[in-house]
Amino acid sequence: MKLLILFSFALSSTLFGAGYQIPNNSLNAQALSTAYVANAQGADTTYYNPANMLYNENSHSLEISLNAISLEAISYDSADNNFYIKSRKTLNFIPSLHYVSKKLGKDGIRVGLSIVSPAGLTRQWDEMPASATAKKYALSTVEFNPTIALPLSEKLSFALGLRYLIAQGEIALDAQSLYALEMKGSGEATGYNLALSYRFSDTLKLSTTYRSKISLQLKGDGDARLGATSYYSKASIAAPIPANFIVAIAYTFPTKTTVEFTYDKTFWSIVTETNFEFENPILEATLGKSVEKRWHDTTVYRVGLTQQFDTLKTMAGFSYSPSAAQEEFVTFSSPETDFITFSLGSKYEINNNFEVGVAALYAKGQERKISQPTKPLGINGTLGKRDIITLSIGFEYSF
């Protein structure tokens, strides 16, 4: 019975945390730490603020970029000094594509499409006690997001879009002689997004965007071992992607310097429980119990700075992101903490139709001391500082 309790807790610790979001799905967003809503312009407006598509130059535009995201190793130093381990450093390559049409019809309606990865990445621990709950935790997603923008007046625009998400996940646990698990699953789900932009003038812009939650359900199968007994079962787990609401304001000075402030709220309180559902009745009876999760909503504050020269645009960004997990819900698979992010980037206009650019982002995660003495596989010690380093290259073509 003790082994089953330990295994059940291991499964409950694998639900997604705030760290699985990927907010930077274009070169501009990367360079500005995603303080890129009110002043969004070009092909990636279709994703970050589709209402701004109406204010692009009257041509088709296409952007393709590639992000290389490095999750640096995290150390764990137990309070009793019995363990000092580190997670694996992982490297993920994530492409994105954005397209915006030229004006359609006399009303100037415009349509767009983004293909992005809004959530994912991989976390791996090879040693106990972390491997018992997070030997491997991987999630990959692809979102297809078509949008349409409509003018409401000369200064006001509105947009809406459809979110179609495809996801694959993999979980591996290894508690040595106690138990082991390898499971894979996939799923698809839909949502929507809305945007509204108001231009007080050519220099002062106000925008708001909303991306709905996506109620994703991952379904798959896997092999489990409890002690010396092996099992196979089909299984599923809810993997909700929370809604997101942003208000942003941008002002451009006579020096062609634009400053943008964004208020970014993510509704993580949708995550209330973890519940694996097994087709195998033995596993369902012993491991299928729902485990409470009390996540809380988070607010991220972002600042972006853009300087436009004749053929060169330089960008910088800063953001502060608090953890969505209270101390009792921090796990090795979701080692949540507060992050401070800095970013830089530039785009160079080769000619009237073609731009290329690069961007870099550095997110610094804070050290966090965790005490979970009542949990069988709880964290009792210090999770060290952790870094996320992202490099992007991309180009934009107008035709």
BAZAVEX-477236 format. One record per residue (C-alpha): residue in one letter; x, y, z; residue number from 1. Coordinates in pm, 1 decimal, padded with zeros to 6 digits. Layout:
residu	x	y	z	num
A	X	Y	Z	NUM $
...
//
This chain:
residu	x	y	z	num
M	00000.0	00000.0	00000.0	1 $
K	00285.4	00242.7	00077.7	2 $
L	00429.9	00180.7	-00268.8	3 $
L	00092.6	00264.4	-00431.1	4 $
I	00064.0	00587.4	-00232.5	5 $
L	00412.0	00690.6	-00344.0	6 $
F	00333.1	00609.3	-00706.0	7 $
S	00002.6	00797.5	-00695.0	8 $
F	00180.4	01108.8	-00569.0	9 $
A	00438.3	01072.1	-00844.3	10 $
L	00164.5	01086.2	-01107.2	11 $
S	00000.3	01384.6	-00941.1	12 $
S	00319.8	01586.5	-00968.1	13 $
T	00345.9	01581.1	-01345.8	14 $
L	00081.1	01839.2	-01437.9	15 $
F	00196.3	02146.4	-01625.9	16 $
G	00324.6	02455.5	-01450.2	17 $
A	00360.3	02814.3	-01564.7	18 $
G	00708.9	02732.9	-01689.7	19 $
Y	00571.5	02531.8	-01982.2	20 $
Q	00438.4	02839.7	-02165.2	21 $
I	00630.2	02972.3	-02465.5	22 $
P	00520.9	03335.9	-02509.5	23 $
N	00792.1	03436.7	-02758.6	24 $
N	00688.0	03299.6	-03095.7	25 $
S	00835.9	03563.0	-03324.1	26 $
L	01161.8	03751.9	-03351.7	27 $
N	01003.5	04083.0	-03246.6	28 $
A	00836.4	03927.2	-02941.5	29 $
Q	01163.1	03763.0	-02845.1	30 $
A	01358.8	04088.5	-02868.1	31 $
L	01098.1	04278.3	-02663.9	32 $
S	01028.7	04017.4	-02390.9	33 $
T	00676.4	04000.1	-02540.6	34 $
A	00607.9	04369.2	-02466.5	35 $
Y	00476.1	04362.8	-02818.9	36 $
V	00103.2	04422.5	-02848.9	37 $
A	00007.4	04786.8	-02892.7	38 $
N	00305.5	04847.5	-03121.8	39 $
A	00285.7	04514.4	-03306.4	40 $
Q	00348.8	04559.5	-03678.4	41 $
G	00432.7	04330.7	-03966.5	42 $
A	00345.0	03965.5	-04026.3	43 $
D	00344.1	03858.5	-03660.1	44 $
T	00063.3	04101.7	-03573.3	45 $
T	-00169.0	03816.6	-03669.9	46 $
Y	-00063.5	03638.6	-03348.7	47 $
Y	00026.4	03913.6	-03102.6	48 $
N	-00242.3	04166.7	-03195.0	49 $
P	-00446.7	04082.1	-03506.8	50 $
A	-00642.3	04407.2	-03474.7	51 $
N	-00320.9	04582.7	-03578.9	52 $
M	-00315.4	04399.2	-03912.3	53 $
L	-00525.4	04684.1	-04053.1	54 $
Y	-00240.7	04930.6	-03996.2	55 $
N	00026.4	04732.1	-04182.5	56 $
E	00141.4	04847.5	-04523.8	57 $
N	-00093.1	04732.0	-04799.5	58 $
S	00092.7	04418.6	-04905.1	59 $
H	00115.4	04052.7	-04819.0	60 $
S	00376.3	03980.9	-04550.5	61 $
L	00534.5	03657.0	-04434.4	62 $
E	00767.7	03594.1	-04140.8	63 $
I	00955.2	03272.7	-04061.5	64 $
S	01172.9	03241.5	-03750.8	65 $
L	01351.4	02973.7	-03549.8	66 $
N	01399.5	02976.9	-03172.4	67 $
A	01667.6	02775.5	-02993.7	68 $
I	01564.7	02746.9	-02627.5	69 $
S	01814.8	02617.9	-02372.1	70 $
L	01685.8	02512.6	-02029.5	71 $
E	01993.7	02515.5	-01810.2	72 $
A	02038.8	02257.7	-01533.7	73 $
I	01862.1	02305.3	-01198.9	74 $
S	02030.0	02188.8	-00879.8	75 $
Y	01852.0	02033.0	-00582.5	76 $
D	02019.2	02032.5	-00238.4	77 $
S	01812.3	01845.2	00019.5	78 $
A	01780.2	01992.1	00367.3	79 $
D	01912.4	01670.3	00525.0	80 $
N	02222.9	01679.8	00297.6	81 $
N	02146.3	01332.9	00160.2	82 $
F	02100.7	01452.0	-00198.0	83 $
Y	02269.4	01698.8	-00426.4	84 $
I	02159.5	01641.2	-00785.7	85 $
K	02104.8	01835.8	-01106.1	86 $
S	01852.9	01812.4	-01387.2	87 $
R	01965.1	01766.9	-01745.2	88 $
K	02032.7	02068.7	-01959.7	89 $
T	01792.7	02051.0	-02256.1	90 $
L	01788.3	02225.6	-02592.7	91 $
N	01468.8	02274.9	-02794.0	92 $
F	01431.7	02412.5	-03149.7	93 $
I	01096.2	02576.9	-03220.7	94 $
P	01000.3	02729.4	-03558.3	95 $
S	00716.4	02975.0	-03617.7	96 $
L	00538.2	03117.5	-03921.1	97 $
H	00318.5	03426.9	-03955.3	98 $
Y	00129.8	03559.7	-04257.8	99 $
V	-00087.0	03871.1	-04310.5	100 $
S	-00276.0	03943.8	-04632.3	101 $
K	-00303.8	04274.9	-04812.8	102 $
K	-00633.2	04466.3	-04778.1	103 $
L	-00934.1	04275.5	-04903.6	104 $
G	-01228.0	04464.5	-05055.6	105 $
K	-01326.1	04825.4	-05013.2	106 $
D	-01353.1	04794.9	-04632.5	107 $
G	-00988.4	04696.8	-04595.9	108 $
I	-01053.8	04371.2	-04411.7	109 $
R	-00739.0	04165.0	-04360.8	110 $
V	-00676.8	03800.9	-04272.9	111 $
G	-00378.9	03629.2	-04119.1	112 $
L	-00241.8	03293.9	-04009.3	113 $
S	00009.8	03192.2	-03744.2	114 $
I	00162.9	02849.2	-03691.0	115 $
V	00335.1	02852.0	-03352.6	116 $
S	00418.4	02646.7	-03044.3	117 $
P	00249.6	02814.6	-02743.9	118 $
A	00354.0	02554.5	-02487.3	119 $
G	00604.8	02276.4	-02441.4	120 $
L	00971.0	02203.0	-02365.5	121 $
T	01136.5	01914.2	-02179.8	122 $
R	01251.0	01859.6	-01821.6	123 $
Q	01460.8	01556.1	-01721.1	124 $
W	01611.7	01429.3	-01393.3	125 $
D	01822.5	01112.0	-01393.4	126 $
E	01876.7	01065.8	-01019.4	127 $
M	01662.2	00999.7	-00713.0	128 $
P	01459.4	01145.4	-00556.9	129 $
A	01368.4	01362.4	-00857.8	130 $
S	01351.0	01074.1	-01107.7	131 $
A	01067.6	00921.7	-00902.6	132 $
T	00837.7	01203.3	-01016.4	133 $
A	01011.9	01352.9	-01318.8	134 $
K	01262.4	01129.2	-01495.1	135 $
K	01130.4	01280.7	-01816.4	136 $
Y	00852.2	01527.6	-01871.4	137 $
A	00806.2	01645.9	-02230.0	138 $
L	00531.0	01837.2	-02406.1	139 $
S	00524.3	01959.9	-02765.1	140 $
T	00245.1	02160.9	-02927.4	141 $
V	00155.7	02312.6	-03263.6	142 $
E	-00113.6	02579.0	-03288.1	143 $
F	-00284.0	02690.4	-03610.0	144 $
N	-00432.2	03035.0	-03553.6	145 $
P	-00621.1	03196.8	-03847.3	146 $
T	-00744.7	03552.9	-03779.0	147 $
I	-00950.7	03826.7	-03939.6	148 $
A	-00936.0	04202.5	-03866.4	149 $
L	-01226.2	04444.1	-03918.2	150 $
P	-01224.1	04827.7	-03907.4	151 $
L	-01485.1	04973.7	-03670.9	152 $
S	-01381.7	05334.2	-03733.9	153 $
E	-01077.0	05525.4	-03854.1	154 $
K	-00914.3	05479.7	-03513.0	155 $
L	-01070.0	05160.3	-03380.7	156 $
S	-01018.9	04804.1	-03506.3	157 $
F	-01135.7	04461.4	-03393.5	158 $
A	-01010.4	04110.6	-03468.5	159 $
L	-01098.2	03753.4	-03387.0	160 $
G	-00937.0	03419.0	-03453.2	161 $
L	-00965.1	03043.2	-03410.4	162 $
R	-00709.0	02843.6	-03212.6	163 $
Y	-00656.6	02481.6	-03315.6	164 $
L	-00398.0	02300.4	-03104.9	165 $
I	-00230.2	01962.8	-03154.9	166 $
A	-00018.2	01825.8	-02868.9	167 $
Q	00200.0	01529.2	-02778.4	168 $
G	00326.3	01445.2	-02432.3	169 $
E	00559.6	01195.4	-02269.6	170 $
I	00607.3	01106.6	-01903.2	171 $
A	00868.5	00876.4	-01753.0	172 $
L	00913.0	00801.8	-01382.4	173 $
D	01172.6	00580.6	-01217.2	174 $
A	01182.4	00505.4	-00845.4	175 $
Q	01430.8	00223.2	-00889.8	176 $
S	01293.1	-00098.5	-00731.6	177 $
L	00965.3	00062.7	-00619.0	178 $
Y	00804.3	00150.4	-00951.6	179 $
A	00858.0	00279.2	-01302.9	180 $
L	00634.8	00428.7	-01569.3	181 $
E	00663.2	00523.8	-01934.9	182 $
M	00359.7	00683.2	-02098.3	183 $
K	00292.3	00873.4	-02419.5	184 $
G	-00019.8	01057.6	-02525.8	185 $
S	-00159.7	01305.9	-02774.0	186 $
G	-00462.9	01525.6	-02819.6	187 $
E	-00619.3	01818.1	-02997.7	188 $
A	-00851.1	02099.7	-02893.0	189 $
T	-00979.0	02439.6	-03002.7	190 $
G	-01018.2	02788.6	-02861.1	191 $
Y	-01044.1	03145.6	-02983.6	192 $
N	-00874.7	03483.1	-02953.7	193 $
L	-00994.1	03845.1	-02964.6	194 $
A	-00818.2	04178.7	-03005.6	195 $
L	-00910.5	04546.3	-02996.5	196 $
S	-00688.4	04842.3	-03091.1	197 $
Y	-00747.9	05215.2	-03056.8	198 $
R	-00514.5	05478.6	-03201.9	199 $
F	-00539.6	05811.7	-03024.5	200 $
S	-00283.0	05938.5	-03275.7	201 $
D	00005.7	05809.4	-03485.7	202 $
T	00218.8	05817.8	-03171.0	203 $
L	-00014.4	05689.9	-02896.2	204 $
K	-00173.9	05344.1	-02921.6	205 $
L	-00383.6	05135.9	-02682.0	206 $
S	-00463.7	04767.5	-02732.5	207 $
T	-00610.4	04471.2	-02552.8	208 $
T	-00603.3	04102.5	-02645.4	209 $
Y	-00763.6	03787.7	-02506.8	210 $
R	-00671.3	03426.8	-02577.6	211 $
S	-00923.2	03173.7	-02449.5	212 $
K	-00840.8	02865.1	-02247.5	213 $
I	-00789.7	02539.6	-02434.6	214 $
S	-00929.1	02230.0	-02263.3	215 $
L	-00674.4	01982.7	-02390.3	216 $
Q	-00706.0	01613.8	-02310.5	217 $
L	-00400.9	01392.9	-02370.7	218 $
K	-00488.6	01030.3	-02446.2	219 $
G	-00240.0	00749.2	-02484.9	220 $
D	-00098.7	00437.0	-02324.4	221 $
G	00205.0	00309.1	-02145.5	222 $
D	00377.3	00048.4	-01934.8	223 $
A	00397.9	00057.7	-01556.4	224 $
R	00578.0	-00152.4	-01298.9	225 $
L	00472.3	-00170.9	-00935.2	226 $
G	00740.4	-00360.9	-00751.0	227 $
A	00788.1	-00678.5	-00955.2	228 $
T	00448.4	-00665.1	-01130.8	229 $
S	00412.0	-00512.9	-01476.9	230 $
Y	00099.9	-00351.9	-01620.7	231 $
Y	-00015.9	-00203.1	-01949.0	232 $
S	-00299.6	00044.8	-01975.6	233 $
K	-00453.8	00309.4	-02189.9	234 $
A	-00473.1	00637.9	-01999.4	235 $
S	-00564.7	01003.6	-02028.5	236 $
I	-00511.1	01326.6	-01840.1	237 $
A	-00654.4	01677.4	-01871.6	238 $
A	-00392.1	01932.2	-01972.8	239 $
P	-00563.1	02272.8	-01964.9	240 $
I	-00390.7	02567.8	-02128.2	241 $
P	-00511.5	02878.5	-01940.8	242 $
A	-00668.9	03192.7	-02082.7	243 $
N	-00457.1	03504.9	-02118.0	244 $
F	-00557.8	03874.9	-02108.5	245 $
I	-00330.3	04164.8	-02201.7	246 $
V	-00366.2	04543.2	-02191.1	247 $
A	-00087.0	04739.5	-02360.2	248 $
I	-00004.6	05101.4	-02433.9	249 $
A	00271.4	05231.2	-02661.7	250 $
Y	00404.4	05580.0	-02727.0	251 $
T	00644.8	05687.6	-03001.5	252 $
F	00864.9	05993.1	-02943.1	253 $
P	00982.5	06230.5	-03218.8	254 $
T	01317.3	06046.9	-03210.6	255 $
K	01136.6	05735.4	-03345.6	256 $
T	01178.1	05573.3	-03006.0	257 $
T	00878.7	05364.9	-02899.2	258 $
V	00814.5	05255.5	-02540.5	259 $
E	00549.3	04992.8	-02465.8	260 $
F	00408.3	04878.9	-02130.0	261 $
T	00197.8	04562.9	-02103.1	262 $
Y	-00013.0	04415.2	-01826.2	263 $
D	-00027.9	04040.4	-01889.5	264 $
K	-00260.9	03821.0	-01681.2	265 $
T	-00272.3	03441.5	-01714.2	266 $
F	-00559.8	03253.5	-01549.8	267 $
W	-00373.6	02961.7	-01396.0	268 $
S	-00653.6	02907.8	-01142.1	269 $
I	-00809.2	02681.5	-01406.6	270 $
V	-00563.9	02418.4	-01279.5	271 $
T	-00747.5	02273.2	-00980.7	272 $
E	-00657.6	01903.1	-00983.9	273 $
T	-00460.7	01623.9	-01144.5	274 $
N	-00653.0	01315.5	-01245.8	275 $
F	-00503.8	01028.3	-01443.7	276 $
E	-00773.2	00799.2	-01582.5	277 $
F	-00660.5	00442.2	-01651.8	278 $
E	-00843.7	00182.7	-01858.0	279 $
N	-00679.4	-00091.2	-01653.5	280 $
P	-00908.9	-00136.5	-01349.3	281 $
I	-00621.7	-00215.6	-01112.1	282 $
L	-00435.8	00101.3	-01199.6	283 $
E	-00755.1	00305.9	-01197.0	284 $
A	-00850.4	00174.6	-00852.2	285 $
T	-00508.6	00244.4	-00703.5	286 $
L	-00371.2	00538.4	-00903.5	287 $
G	-00673.4	00709.0	-01056.1	288 $
K	-00761.6	00921.8	-00755.3	289 $
S	-00790.5	01295.8	-00820.3	290 $
V	-00525.4	01509.6	-00647.7	291 $
E	-00601.7	01871.5	-00560.8	292 $
K	-00400.3	02151.4	-00724.3	293 $
R	-00452.8	02508.5	-00606.3	294 $
W	-00270.8	02714.1	-00871.1	295 $
H	-00327.0	03087.9	-00876.0	296 $
D	-00349.9	03347.8	-01152.5	297 $
T	-00032.6	03538.2	-01236.1	298 $
T	00035.2	03890.4	-01360.1	299 $
V	00343.2	03966.8	-01568.0	300 $
Y	00462.0	04323.8	-01623.3	301 $
R	00659.9	04390.4	-01940.6	302 $
V	00844.3	04687.9	-02088.4	303 $
G	00966.3	04708.4	-02447.1	304 $
L	01186.7	04968.2	-02615.4	305 $
T	01216.1	05004.5	-02995.2	306 $
Q	01445.6	05244.1	-03178.9	307 $
Q	01387.6	05286.3	-03552.3	308 $
F	01674.2	05404.4	-03772.3	309 $
D	01666.8	05431.9	-04152.0	310 $
T	01715.4	05063.2	-04232.1	311 $
L	01782.9	04923.4	-03884.7	312 $
K	01545.4	04860.2	-03595.6	313 $
T	01690.4	04781.8	-03251.2	314 $
M	01483.8	04642.3	-02963.3	315 $
A	01517.9	04565.2	-02593.6	316 $
G	01278.6	04425.4	-02335.0	317 $
F	01231.3	04349.3	-01966.3	318 $
S	00970.4	04152.0	-01774.1	319 $
Y	00899.0	04015.1	-01427.2	320 $
S	00710.1	03683.8	-01406.8	321 $
P	00591.5	03544.0	-01070.8	322 $
S	00542.3	03174.2	-01003.0	323 $
A	00193.2	03027.3	-01039.8	324 $
A	00261.8	02752.8	-00783.0	325 $
Q	00238.0	02783.3	-00408.2	326 $
E	00517.8	02615.3	-00216.5	327 $
E	00320.9	02298.2	-00146.5	328 $
F	00260.7	02238.3	-00520.2	329 $
V	00614.7	02289.6	-00652.4	330 $
T	00748.9	01966.0	-00803.7	331 $
F	01059.3	01843.2	-00982.3	332 $
S	00860.8	01830.3	-01307.4	333 $
S	00736.8	02188.2	-01255.1	334 $
P	01004.3	02357.9	-01042.5	335 $
E	00825.1	02693.1	-01044.8	336 $
T	00986.8	03016.2	-00931.1	337 $
D	00990.5	03388.3	-01011.2	338 $
F	01171.5	03497.3	-01328.7	339 $
I	01331.1	03822.5	-01440.4	340 $
T	01381.5	03846.9	-01816.9	341 $
F	01606.0	04064.3	-02032.5	342 $
S	01614.9	04064.7	-02413.0	343 $
L	01781.5	04233.7	-02710.6	344 $
G	01736.8	04216.0	-03086.0	345 $
S	01754.7	04393.8	-03418.2	346 $
K	01609.9	04376.2	-03769.0	347 $
Y	01783.5	04503.2	-04080.7	348 $
E	01599.9	04609.2	-04396.4	349 $
I	01790.7	04470.4	-04692.2	350 $
N	01544.7	04626.6	-04939.2	351 $
N	01181.3	04740.0	-04945.6	352 $
N	01060.5	04380.5	-04941.9	353 $
F	01303.6	04186.4	-04725.2	354 $
E	01417.7	04209.8	-04360.9	355 $
V	01638.8	03980.9	-04154.3	356 $
G	01693.8	03982.1	-03779.7	357 $
V	01835.0	03821.4	-03469.0	358 $
A	01728.3	03829.3	-03104.5	359 $
A	01843.9	03691.1	-02769.1	360 $
L	01656.0	03647.3	-02441.2	361 $
Y	01786.3	03562.8	-02094.3	362 $
A	01546.5	03461.7	-01816.7	363 $
K	01688.9	03435.0	-01464.6	364 $
G	01498.4	03209.2	-01226.5	365 $
Q	01530.7	03267.8	-00854.4	366 $
E	01651.4	03014.2	-00598.2	367 $
R	01361.4	02869.7	-00400.5	368 $
K	01354.9	02685.2	-00069.0	369 $
I	01075.8	02428.5	-00044.4	370 $
S	00943.1	02241.2	00258.4	371 $
Q	00692.3	01959.4	00197.9	372 $
P	00743.8	01733.8	00500.9	373 $
T	00402.4	01564.4	00479.6	374 $
K	00430.4	01451.4	00118.1	375 $
P	00585.8	01107.0	00056.6	376 $
L	00788.8	01231.6	-00239.8	377 $
G	00789.5	01597.1	-00147.6	378 $
I	01069.8	01846.4	-00200.2	379 $
N	01252.4	01937.1	00119.1	380 $
G	01548.7	02154.1	00038.3	381 $
T	01664.0	02416.0	-00208.2	382 $
L	01598.9	02428.8	-00580.0	383 $
G	01883.3	02637.0	-00718.9	384 $
K	01875.4	02927.8	-00955.9	385 $
R	01788.6	02837.1	-01309.5	386 $
D	01844.5	03006.1	-01645.4	387 $
I	01660.3	03001.3	-01975.9	388 $
I	01855.2	03124.8	-02276.6	389 $
T	01686.8	03174.5	-02612.7	390 $
L	01836.6	03273.2	-02947.4	391 $
S	01626.9	03356.3	-03255.6	392 $
I	01688.4	03418.6	-03621.6	393 $
G	01426.7	03510.1	-03877.5	394 $
F	01326.1	03697.0	-04187.7	395 $
E	01021.0	03884.7	-04312.8	396 $
Y	00920.0	03915.2	-04677.6	397 $
S	00657.9	04150.8	-04825.5	398 $
F	00504.5	04104.5	-05167.2	399 $
//
